Amino acid sequence: MKTLGVIPARGGSKGIPRKNIKPMNGKPMIEYTIKAAQDSNLDRFIVSTEDPEIKQISQDLGAEVLDRPVELADDSATTAHVIIHVLKHIDYEPDVTVLLQPTSPLRNSDHINEALNVFTAGNYDSLLSVMAFPAFVWVLGIQCPFPLNYDPYHRRPRRQDKLTEFLENGAIYIFKTKEFLDKQYVLPGKLGFYIMPEEVSLEVDTPFGFWMCEQVMKHGSDNW
């Protein structure tokens, strides 16, 4: 089974300017994802970017880089379009493609390898990483808030009695390449979960999320 990792890293970002290469605990944030890919069992991985600085940093770290067209780097471009562009510009079609977003810097090579093992053992067409989500969820409706995952008008369930729900954490997406190209979306066919601990499931979309990841790195284990 040939595996290809894709790391999409555009230069523009609104919440945190230049976040993919913003220093996090002394390193460009993208370095953590590149290191995880390098140390994993992936056969090959590619960084896709339109940004010269991201390209140079990635190459200096030993990553293979594919230049992304500018039109695939604006807010309207989907991740699926970026992956299709990568697959069209390599010299073979991998059996399995693995999407690794730089916004999940706490995900390491062990997580990637374990997710691949779950994907293979379950004979899935696609898989995504998740974390357990015990919270009670409400949505702000047009006239009033309403609950999504429990009935507040009857006995409030204890958390240990509540059906376990899961939150997509953005760290790992795995899919059979042929299925993806046929459907052109990231999670086709028979779907599996890879459950990750809460402490490594942080996703950097806001300055607070960036700060939280740094705190985990500074005060957690020595993995970073």
Backbone bond lengths (Angstrom), bond angles and torsions (degrees), N, CA, C in turn:
res aa  C-N    CA-C-N  psi(-1)  N-CA   C-N-CA  omega(-1)  CA-C   N-CA-C  phi
1 M - - - 1.460 - - 1.525 109.22 -
2 K 1.313 116.95 116.17 1.459 121.43 178.69 1.529 109.43 -87.70
3 T 1.333 115.77 130.17 1.460 120.49 -177.45 1.525 110.39 -118.60
4 L 1.320 115.16 140.83 1.467 122.23 177.87 1.514 109.01 -127.38
5 G 1.325 116.89 128.08 1.449 121.27 173.17 1.523 110.32 -96.15
6 V 1.319 116.74 140.52 1.465 122.32 176.44 1.523 108.33 -122.72
7 I 1.331 115.62 124.57 1.462 122.25 177.47 1.523 107.88 -113.22
8 P 1.324 118.98 102.99 1.463 120.82 179.57 1.526 110.14 -84.12
9 A 1.334 116.80 126.24 1.470 120.03 -174.82 1.522 110.02 -144.09
10 R 1.317 116.49 88.39 1.458 118.98 178.09 1.523 110.25 -85.63
11 G 1.315 115.02 160.87 1.462 119.46 -176.19 1.504 114.21 -79.88
12 G 1.321 117.13 -30.76 1.456 120.55 -176.35 1.515 111.91 -87.18
13 S 1.309 116.43 137.99 1.458 122.22 172.20 1.518 107.35 -156.48
14 K 1.330 116.10 140.19 1.456 120.11 -173.38 1.523 112.73 -91.78
15 G 1.323 117.66 -43.38 1.463 120.44 -176.43 1.519 112.56 -64.94
16 I 1.352 115.77 -44.30 1.461 122.25 178.57 1.526 107.10 -132.23
17 P 1.331 118.87 105.45 1.468 120.05 -178.85 1.527 112.39 -55.93
18 R 1.336 115.94 131.20 1.470 123.51 177.32 1.527 111.96 57.30
19 K 1.329 116.49 36.56 1.460 119.67 -170.09 1.528 113.51 -62.98
20 N 1.334 118.16 -31.45 1.464 119.20 -175.87 1.529 112.96 -64.17
21 I 1.335 116.67 -24.51 1.468 119.36 178.07 1.522 111.80 -120.85
22 K 1.314 117.27 11.41 1.464 120.94 175.04 1.529 108.79 -64.18
23 P 1.343 117.94 133.48 1.464 119.36 -179.25 1.529 112.17 -60.73
24 M 1.329 115.42 126.29 1.459 122.53 177.00 1.522 107.66 -125.16
25 N 1.303 115.91 114.03 1.465 120.66 -177.56 1.532 111.00 53.66
26 G 1.345 115.33 37.62 1.457 121.24 174.54 1.515 116.42 90.28
27 K 1.345 117.74 0.40 1.469 120.70 -179.14 1.529 109.38 -132.25
28 P 1.340 118.42 151.55 1.465 119.49 172.04 1.527 109.26 -58.69
29 M 1.323 117.54 136.22 1.463 119.42 -173.85 1.529 112.46 -54.54
30 I 1.324 117.40 -36.86 1.467 119.72 -177.48 1.527 111.94 -64.48
31 E 1.316 117.10 -21.75 1.473 119.81 -178.10 1.527 111.93 -60.12
32 Y 1.322 117.61 -33.90 1.458 120.44 -178.45 1.528 111.51 -65.93
33 T 1.333 116.44 -38.76 1.467 119.93 178.54 1.522 111.03 -73.77
34 I 1.325 117.27 -39.28 1.466 120.35 176.67 1.529 110.20 -61.73
35 K 1.330 116.61 -44.35 1.466 120.68 179.37 1.531 110.76 -62.60
36 A 1.340 116.74 -41.81 1.466 120.27 179.07 1.525 110.64 -61.84
37 A 1.329 117.07 -42.07 1.467 121.18 179.20 1.528 111.12 -66.33
38 Q 1.334 116.44 -42.30 1.466 120.55 -179.66 1.528 112.12 -61.71
39 D 1.319 116.70 -38.77 1.463 121.24 -175.64 1.527 113.07 -87.72
40 S 1.327 116.86 -2.73 1.466 120.83 -177.46 1.521 110.87 -88.50
41 N 1.323 115.72 -177.55 1.468 121.73 178.70 1.526 113.43 -89.34
42 L 1.322 117.22 10.63 1.467 119.74 176.53 1.529 109.84 -61.70
43 D 1.330 116.82 140.87 1.460 120.50 177.88 1.518 111.78 -72.73
44 R 1.337 115.25 -31.24 1.460 120.01 -175.76 1.527 107.56 -161.96
45 F 1.327 116.62 150.29 1.454 118.58 171.83 1.520 109.50 -144.10
46 I 1.318 115.31 153.80 1.465 122.14 -175.03 1.521 109.60 -134.84
47 V 1.320 115.85 134.54 1.463 121.71 170.97 1.526 107.71 -91.69
48 S 1.319 116.84 127.89 1.461 122.27 178.10 1.523 108.46 -107.11
49 T 1.332 116.25 118.48 1.471 119.61 -179.93 1.520 111.18 -152.52
50 E 1.328 115.25 154.13 1.465 122.27 173.45 1.526 110.92 -102.34
51 D 1.341 115.99 -2.23 1.458 121.89 -169.18 1.534 111.44 -99.42
52 P 1.342 118.74 122.67 1.473 120.71 -177.45 1.528 113.67 -60.88
53 E 1.334 117.64 -36.65 1.458 119.94 -178.53 1.534 111.27 -70.43
54 I 1.335 116.37 -42.52 1.463 119.33 176.30 1.524 110.12 -62.69
55 K 1.322 116.21 -40.65 1.463 120.45 178.29 1.527 111.07 -59.16
56 Q 1.331 117.17 -47.08 1.457 120.77 -177.76 1.522 111.74 -65.26
57 I 1.331 116.42 -44.82 1.470 119.99 178.99 1.525 110.68 -61.17
58 S 1.331 116.41 -43.22 1.462 120.60 -179.26 1.522 111.29 -64.21
59 Q 1.322 116.77 -43.51 1.467 120.31 178.75 1.523 111.21 -65.78
60 D 1.322 116.93 -38.24 1.467 120.21 177.90 1.530 111.30 -62.60
61 L 1.327 115.74 -27.46 1.465 120.88 178.26 1.528 112.36 -86.20
62 G 1.329 116.34 -0.88 1.456 120.43 177.07 1.508 115.11 95.05
63 A 1.338 117.53 11.23 1.464 120.76 -178.24 1.523 111.52 -88.78
64 E 1.312 114.61 148.77 1.465 121.48 171.09 1.525 107.66 -81.46
65 V 1.333 116.66 134.99 1.467 120.89 -175.60 1.520 110.00 -123.97
66 L 1.327 115.91 136.95 1.462 122.41 173.04 1.521 107.80 -113.80
67 D 1.343 115.80 127.16 1.454 120.63 177.82 1.518 110.13 -67.75
68 R 1.312 115.61 127.65 1.454 121.17 -179.27 1.533 109.82 -98.56
69 P 1.336 118.90 135.82 1.461 120.36 176.12 1.525 110.87 -60.32
70 V 1.313 116.93 147.07 1.463 121.56 -178.04 1.523 111.02 -58.55
71 E 1.329 117.57 -35.50 1.460 120.24 -178.41 1.534 112.61 -67.05
72 L 1.337 117.05 -14.73 1.461 120.53 175.70 1.527 111.85 -98.85
73 A 1.336 115.90 14.87 1.460 119.88 -178.20 1.526 112.50 -122.40
74 D 1.336 116.85 9.68 1.469 117.96 177.31 1.524 109.91 -97.64
75 D 1.322 116.21 -179.70 1.469 120.46 -173.86 1.526 113.25 -68.56
76 S 1.331 117.55 -17.41 1.468 119.88 -177.63 1.533 112.33 -87.33
77 A 1.317 117.56 -15.06 1.475 120.98 -178.40 1.526 110.04 -76.03
78 T 1.314 115.95 134.63 1.461 120.02 179.59 1.531 110.51 -92.78
79 T 1.305 115.22 159.23 1.466 120.37 175.83 1.523 110.74 -61.08
80 A 1.334 116.54 -36.74 1.471 119.97 178.16 1.523 110.98 -59.79
81 H 1.327 117.43 -41.60 1.469 120.70 178.58 1.526 110.93 -61.95
82 V 1.324 116.45 -39.80 1.470 120.97 179.51 1.522 110.21 -64.59
83 I 1.319 117.24 -44.08 1.469 120.72 -179.57 1.524 110.48 -65.12
84 I 1.317 117.30 -41.60 1.472 121.00 178.01 1.524 110.09 -59.94
85 H 1.318 116.64 -41.53 1.467 120.69 178.09 1.529 110.54 -60.41
86 V 1.331 117.09 -43.46 1.471 120.09 178.45 1.525 110.42 -62.43
87 L 1.314 116.95 -47.24 1.466 120.80 -176.56 1.526 112.28 -63.89
88 K 1.332 116.37 -29.74 1.467 120.27 178.86 1.528 112.51 -76.08
89 H 1.341 116.54 -16.27 1.456 119.62 -173.71 1.532 113.32 -114.45
90 I 1.318 116.75 18.47 1.457 119.03 171.20 1.531 108.28 -114.39
91 D 1.322 115.80 165.36 1.463 120.11 -169.30 1.519 114.09 -90.17
92 Y 1.332 118.21 9.94 1.462 121.18 176.78 1.520 107.93 -157.31
93 E 1.327 115.95 165.18 1.465 119.86 176.66 1.523 108.47 -106.65
94 P 1.329 117.95 113.30 1.466 119.94 179.65 1.525 110.71 -67.15
95 D 1.306 116.35 153.55 1.462 119.77 175.35 1.527 111.07 -68.79
96 V 1.324 115.11 -37.10 1.465 121.43 -174.77 1.528 109.29 -134.47
97 T 1.317 115.34 135.90 1.460 121.61 176.28 1.525 109.03 -113.69
98 V 1.330 115.36 139.63 1.464 121.61 -178.27 1.526 108.39 -122.55
99 L 1.316 116.16 119.12 1.462 121.95 177.87 1.521 109.24 -90.79
100 L 1.337 116.19 124.15 1.460 122.52 -179.31 1.527 108.47 -125.57
101 Q 1.309 117.59 105.32 1.460 120.59 -177.45 1.531 110.25 -84.76
102 P 1.338 117.53 135.91 1.470 120.43 -179.21 1.525 113.08 -64.16
103 T 1.324 117.19 -14.65 1.462 121.36 -179.22 1.524 113.23 -76.62
104 S 1.328 117.05 4.60 1.473 121.55 175.42 1.532 109.03 -120.21
105 P 1.328 117.85 69.08 1.469 120.30 -172.82 1.520 114.82 -72.40
106 L 1.332 118.55 -12.18 1.460 120.47 -179.09 1.530 112.62 -87.76
107 R 1.319 116.54 -9.51 1.469 121.31 175.52 1.527 108.74 -75.28
108 N 1.338 116.52 130.15 1.464 119.84 -176.21 1.534 111.44 -117.74
109 S 1.325 116.36 -175.27 1.467 121.18 -176.02 1.523 112.04 -64.63
110 D 1.329 117.02 -34.62 1.469 119.47 178.36 1.526 110.79 -62.11
111 H 1.316 116.93 -40.42 1.466 120.13 178.42 1.535 110.54 -63.04
112 I 1.326 116.63 -42.64 1.465 119.98 179.11 1.523 110.47 -61.89
113 N 1.328 116.53 -46.65 1.468 120.55 -179.07 1.526 111.85 -63.90
114 E 1.323 116.12 -42.42 1.469 119.66 179.13 1.524 110.75 -64.58
115 A 1.327 117.05 -40.50 1.464 120.71 178.84 1.528 110.58 -63.59
116 L 1.328 117.16 -40.50 1.470 120.49 177.05 1.523 110.94 -63.43
117 N 1.320 116.96 -38.28 1.473 120.37 178.32 1.530 110.99 -65.32
118 V 1.330 116.88 -41.96 1.467 120.67 177.80 1.530 110.13 -64.01
119 F 1.323 116.12 -42.03 1.466 121.84 178.99 1.523 111.16 -59.33
120 T 1.318 116.14 -46.33 1.471 120.94 -178.27 1.529 111.68 -70.07
121 A 1.342 116.33 -45.93 1.462 120.49 -177.86 1.521 112.27 -63.51
122 G 1.325 117.11 -33.92 1.461 120.96 -179.13 1.509 113.80 -86.49
123 N 1.348 116.72 -4.07 1.463 121.50 -177.01 1.533 110.78 51.24
124 Y 1.334 114.66 45.92 1.460 120.11 -178.98 1.526 111.05 -83.99
125 D 1.331 115.31 157.79 1.463 121.04 170.53 1.518 110.90 -87.98
126 S 1.326 116.09 -26.71 1.458 121.28 178.04 1.520 109.30 -154.87
127 L 1.331 114.87 160.78 1.464 120.72 -177.79 1.517 108.41 -152.01
128 L 1.327 116.23 144.90 1.458 120.31 173.40 1.511 110.37 -132.29
129 S 1.324 115.39 152.05 1.465 120.42 177.48 1.523 109.70 -85.93
130 V 1.325 114.84 142.88 1.460 121.73 -176.83 1.526 109.02 -142.11
131 M 1.341 115.40 168.68 1.458 121.87 169.91 1.520 108.10 -130.10
132 A 1.333 115.66 150.63 1.460 119.92 176.96 1.529 108.95 -62.70
133 F 1.351 115.31 142.02 1.464 120.88 -173.19 1.522 108.88 -133.02
134 P 1.339 117.55 95.05 1.466 120.43 -173.33 1.532 114.70 -86.00
135 A 1.327 118.12 -3.18 1.466 120.47 -171.24 1.532 112.66 -71.30
136 F 1.319 115.65 156.58 1.463 122.73 171.76 1.529 107.67 -89.96
137 V 1.320 116.85 126.68 1.466 121.74 -169.83 1.522 111.15 -108.80
138 W 1.333 115.09 134.56 1.458 122.54 174.78 1.528 109.53 -122.66
139 V 1.322 115.41 152.43 1.456 122.64 176.54 1.521 108.11 -122.71
140 L 1.322 115.98 139.67 1.462 120.24 177.89 1.524 108.79 -83.32
141 G 1.326 116.41 106.35 1.452 121.52 -179.52 1.518 112.17 -82.23
142 I 1.319 116.51 -175.06 1.464 121.71 -178.31 1.529 110.79 -65.81
143 Q 1.331 116.19 -42.42 1.461 119.84 -177.48 1.524 113.68 -104.45
144 C 1.321 117.04 -32.45 1.460 119.56 -177.96 1.520 109.60 -161.16
145 P 1.332 118.36 161.26 1.467 120.58 175.93 1.533 110.52 -67.18
146 F 1.333 115.43 151.63 1.462 119.05 173.89 1.526 109.82 -142.89
147 P 1.334 116.96 149.22 1.466 121.22 -176.31 1.523 111.66 -80.47
148 L 1.332 115.36 147.74 1.463 120.70 178.79 1.524 113.11 -100.44
149 N 1.318 117.72 -35.14 1.461 118.02 -169.24 1.532 114.63 -128.52
150 Y 1.346 117.56 19.91 1.465 119.85 169.62 1.524 108.83 -164.53
151 D 1.305 115.30 167.64 1.457 121.28 -178.83 1.532 109.04 -107.78
152 P 1.332 118.05 102.83 1.459 120.29 -175.70 1.531 113.35 -73.51
153 Y 1.324 116.74 -10.05 1.466 120.34 -176.32 1.531 112.01 -88.89
154 H 1.330 115.34 -2.41 1.457 121.46 172.38 1.533 107.41 -121.40
155 R 1.288 117.27 -169.28 1.457 120.17 -176.68 1.525 110.49 -60.97
156 R 1.329 115.61 125.60 1.468 120.29 178.06 1.525 108.92 -67.32
157 P 1.341 118.62 123.87 1.469 120.06 -176.98 1.528 111.70 -70.73
158 R 1.321 115.73 147.84 1.456 119.47 170.73 1.529 108.00 -69.88
159 R 1.310 115.74 148.68 1.466 118.35 -177.37 1.523 112.03 -58.86
160 Q 1.331 117.02 -36.02 1.463 119.36 -179.18 1.529 112.38 -71.08
161 D 1.343 116.80 -17.28 1.464 120.42 178.75 1.522 111.77 -96.47
162 K 1.309 116.80 -10.60 1.464 121.91 -176.31 1.536 110.32 -75.82
163 L 1.309 116.10 140.51 1.461 120.86 175.43 1.526 109.28 -56.90
164 T 1.337 117.16 129.89 1.459 120.65 -178.69 1.524 110.41 -67.87
165 E 1.310 115.16 126.92 1.456 121.31 175.31 1.520 108.71 -113.93
166 F 1.330 116.09 163.04 1.453 119.94 -174.83 1.520 110.48 -131.48
167 L 1.328 114.11 146.23 1.458 121.71 -179.82 1.526 109.04 -111.42
168 E 1.313 117.03 128.13 1.463 121.62 175.61 1.530 108.01 -62.76
169 N 1.327 117.37 126.36 1.466 118.30 -175.54 1.525 114.50 -105.52
170 G 1.331 118.21 -2.36 1.466 121.32 172.64 1.513 116.11 78.36
171 A 1.336 118.10 3.89 1.461 120.37 -172.14 1.525 114.23 -82.25
172 I 1.346 117.45 -42.70 1.462 121.35 -173.50 1.530 109.83 -142.16
173 Y 1.326 115.92 130.84 1.465 122.53 171.42 1.526 107.07 -130.56
174 I 1.308 116.48 128.39 1.465 121.26 -179.08 1.527 108.33 -125.49
175 F 1.316 117.17 138.46 1.463 119.36 179.32 1.521 110.59 -156.55
176 K 1.335 113.89 150.03 1.453 119.20 174.31 1.530 108.52 -67.59
177 T 1.311 115.09 129.00 1.462 119.79 -172.18 1.520 112.38 -61.56
178 K 1.324 116.76 -42.97 1.468 119.15 -178.68 1.525 111.19 -63.03
179 E 1.329 116.97 -43.28 1.465 120.57 178.25 1.527 110.29 -60.91
180 F 1.315 116.38 -42.91 1.463 120.87 179.51 1.526 111.51 -61.93
181 L 1.322 117.01 -46.29 1.465 119.88 -178.99 1.527 111.91 -66.68
182 D 1.325 116.63 -33.13 1.466 120.11 177.40 1.531 111.27 -67.21
183 K 1.341 115.88 -44.43 1.466 121.25 -174.85 1.530 112.64 -92.27
184 Q 1.342 115.99 -28.50 1.464 124.32 -178.33 1.524 113.01 61.73
185 Y 1.336 115.66 35.60 1.457 120.17 164.85 1.516 108.10 -141.50
186 V 1.329 115.54 160.05 1.457 121.36 -162.88 1.531 114.90 -74.59
187 L 1.326 118.77 -24.66 1.471 120.39 -175.01 1.534 111.48 -121.41
188 P 1.319 116.94 66.68 1.464 119.66 -179.70 1.523 112.32 -83.38
189 G 1.329 115.22 160.38 1.457 121.18 168.39 1.518 115.32 65.96
190 K 1.329 115.19 -151.79 1.460 122.92 -178.54 1.535 109.62 -67.95
191 L 1.332 115.52 122.20 1.459 121.20 -169.59 1.529 112.03 -107.71
192 G 1.329 116.28 137.81 1.453 121.84 175.54 1.517 111.97 -122.49
193 F 1.340 115.70 163.01 1.458 123.65 177.44 1.522 109.96 -110.64
194 Y 1.320 116.07 143.54 1.461 121.67 163.78 1.519 106.06 -118.17
195 I 1.330 116.97 114.77 1.461 121.56 -173.31 1.524 109.55 -90.16
196 M 1.337 115.67 124.05 1.460 122.47 -179.78 1.523 110.39 -110.98
197 P 1.329 118.04 153.16 1.461 120.74 177.25 1.529 111.32 -64.62
198 E 1.314 115.75 151.98 1.466 121.03 -179.33 1.520 112.08 -58.94
199 E 1.336 117.29 -38.06 1.463 120.55 -172.89 1.524 113.44 -69.60
200 V 1.339 118.38 -16.56 1.471 119.99 176.69 1.527 111.46 -112.51
201 S 1.320 116.82 11.71 1.461 120.96 -176.99 1.519 113.27 -99.88
202 L 1.332 117.20 8.93 1.463 120.19 179.87 1.525 110.51 -65.93
203 E 1.326 115.44 137.03 1.465 122.09 -179.79 1.524 108.10 -119.53
204 V 1.321 117.54 129.99 1.462 121.84 -173.67 1.527 110.34 -89.08
205 D 1.328 115.77 99.58 1.458 121.68 174.49 1.526 111.98 -123.55
206 T 1.343 116.21 -12.35 1.462 121.39 -177.26 1.532 108.61 -136.87
207 P 1.337 116.99 161.67 1.464 119.22 175.30 1.531 112.76 -56.65
208 F 1.333 117.34 -35.74 1.466 119.76 178.13 1.526 110.80 -65.24
209 G 1.337 117.18 -42.18 1.455 120.56 177.19 1.524 111.59 -61.52
210 F 1.322 116.61 -38.92 1.468 121.37 177.33 1.532 109.53 -62.20
211 W 1.330 116.25 -47.12 1.464 121.46 179.65 1.525 110.84 -61.08
212 M 1.332 116.74 -42.71 1.461 120.97 -179.48 1.527 111.24 -60.92
213 C 1.331 116.82 -43.53 1.468 119.79 178.94 1.522 110.73 -61.67
214 E 1.313 116.81 -41.16 1.465 119.71 178.21 1.529 111.59 -62.09
215 Q 1.320 116.29 -38.59 1.469 119.33 179.82 1.522 111.17 -65.28
216 V 1.334 116.34 -40.45 1.464 119.79 177.22 1.525 109.89 -61.64
217 M 1.336 116.74 -43.34 1.458 120.41 -179.91 1.523 112.09 -65.01
218 K 1.313 115.90 -39.35 1.467 119.98 -176.47 1.525 112.57 -75.63
219 H 1.312 116.46 -33.77 1.468 120.07 -171.60 1.532 113.49 -115.96
220 G 1.349 116.13 -0.50 1.456 119.62 179.58 1.523 110.86 -92.07
221 S 1.342 115.18 -139.71 1.464 119.66 -178.12 1.527 110.41 -79.82
222 D 1.321 116.09 -175.99 1.464 121.26 -179.74 1.522 112.66 -91.91
223 N 1.341 117.62 14.51 1.463 120.56 -176.82 1.523 112.52 -66.06
224 W 1.337 117.05 -17.11 1.467 119.65 -176.31 1.521 110.95 -112.48
